Amino acid sequence: MSLATSYLFLGVAVFLGVTSNSFAKSAEGFTLLFPSIITAITIVLCMYALSLVMKNIPMGITYASFAGLTIIATVIVGVIKYNQVPNLYSIIGLILIVIGVLMVNLLGKQ
């Protein structure tokens, strides 16, 4: 698998991670069947996609990128879907996460 394909699978993993987070909120503590099932399926598929990424990208870089991008995307979904607008300090923290993901991917190569 090429490096470009690995980053494509990383994008898929982020999408699946955000989907699982969103449905976990909708599952209301896993009391609703459909959102709970979607949450479980997307988490398993997300981990599978991450395992494919780790064939070419080191584990630490993979997970740092996945976690950072998933956090940012989940916040965006929270703003759009649940009207959960972050405060100033949260926005500053999110900007630092983006900077960290960029540093790990662009400057962290050995």
N, C-alpha and C positions, 0 to 999 in steps of 0.2 A: 504494500500500500504506500502511495506517495505521501509526502508531507502535506500537500494540498488536500488530499483525501482525508488525512487525519484531522486537519482543521475543519473540514466539512462535517465530519462525524462529531467534532467538538461542538459545532453549532447545533447539530441535531440533539446532542446531549443537553445543551443549555435549553433548547426549546422544550425537551421532555422534562427537564428539571423544573422549569417555570410552570409547565402544565401540571405537574404533580403538586407543586406548591399551591397553585390556584384551586385545584380540585380538593386539596386537603382542607383549605379554608371552607370550601362549599360543603364538605362532608360533615361539618359540625361535630367534630370529635369522633368521626367514623360511625355516626348514627344513621347516616343516609347511605343506602346501598350503592346507587349508581356512582356518585362522586367518589365513594370509597374504593370501588373496583377500578375506576379510571386512575385514581391515585396510585394504587398498587401496581397496575400494569405499566404506567409511565415511569415509575421509579425503577422497576426491573429493566425496562428498555433503556432507560437513561444509563444505568450501570453497565449494561452490555455495550452501549455506544462508547462509554468512557474506557472500557477495557480494550476496545479496538484502537482508540486514540493512543493508549499507552504502549502500543506496539512500536510507535515511531517517536513519540514525544515523551520525555522523562515524566515519571509519575508526579513529582512535585510541581512541575510547570503545568502539566495537564490539570491537576486538581486546583491549583491556584487560579488558573484561567477560568476553569469551569465555575468555581465558587464565586469569583468576582463578577463574571458576566451574568451568572444566574441571579445574584443579588440585585444587580442593576436592573435586569429585565423584570424581576419580580416586583421591584419597587414601581416600575412603570406600569405594570399590570395592576398593582394595588391602587395607583393614582387613577387609572382609567376605569377599572371595574368596581372598585370599592370606595372611591373618593377619599383615599388615605394619603393626604398630601404631607410629605416630610417637612420638618422644620429646618431652619437655617443650619443647625449643627449636623443634622442628618444629611443634608445636601453636601456640606463640606466633607463629611465622612465618605459619602458616595463618590465624590470627586477624587478623593485620595485612593479609593479602591480602583477606580479607572486608571489612575496614574500607576498604581502598583501592578495591575495586569499588563499595562503597556511596557513597564520596565522589565517585568519577568520575561515577556515574549520578545521584546526587541533588544534588550541589553543583557539579558540573563543567559545568553548562549555561551557555552564553554568551548 
